[in-house]
Amino acid sequence: MISIITPVYNAERFIGSCIQVVIDQNCLNIEHIIIDGGSTDRTVEIVKQYAEKYSHIRWISEKDKGQSDAMNKGIAMAKGEILGILNVDDFYQPNVLNRILKIFPSLPEPTLLVGNCNVLNDQDNIVQINKPNNLNFLALLTGIEHISTFPYNPSAYFYHTSLHQTIGLYKVDEHYAMDIDFILRAVQVATVNYVDEIWGNFRLIKGTKTFNDLQSGQCGYRFFQILKQYRKQLPLSQQIRINTVEKRAHLQYFLTKNIKYSMRFLKRRISSFLKATYI
């Protein structure tokens, strides 16, 4: 069985479509666990309406300490040996869950199974496709484009529920980058399997927690603070190696960017000169 956990709070705009997305997967061996944080809008009312019709939906509504706490409650309730997190405003590609159930029996336990993820804007247009094809612990801690090497959203990865017995639960005091912290712990223990298929859809839309965090600049700062914590746990030789690789990457990025800028500037000057000459 696969257990899909959805943490939610005051999301009447999305909760119905989120539940329907799981229903439309037409997956028989599934439970959808919805953990509501005590919503004051119509969220609970909508969940109740669906739960009365579909027996695979299990839910609770009570105050919690945030998204990580809600996910941990869902993990404690989960009966499936496979786990997935589906945030209320995200969704799966068609027939993904049956595909996951077909793959997992041949995988060692615990496994982290990762696919690709569409990043969507307010109009549900694809602005990027996240392809996290190098989930090696040291690789994740190295390089200038750290964030792009991580899975952007849990709608595109699944794992054995037993993984939490080894690495622990999501950090309750982490309200934004809990998935980054989870990935860094998971890849050190689990067998990581990457499949070059699009499984999830991540809505990066105005007004959501993630969008606001990115806009404020706090997301990047928080991300690098987490990386710094994990780097400190490495042997000194590996820390030096990572710092050296990163400095080279930053230098290359700086030179490339400035060369491109210089070429654009030169082209503009030449164009202006030619216009002045022939006028």
Disulfide bonds with the S-S distance in Angstrom:
none
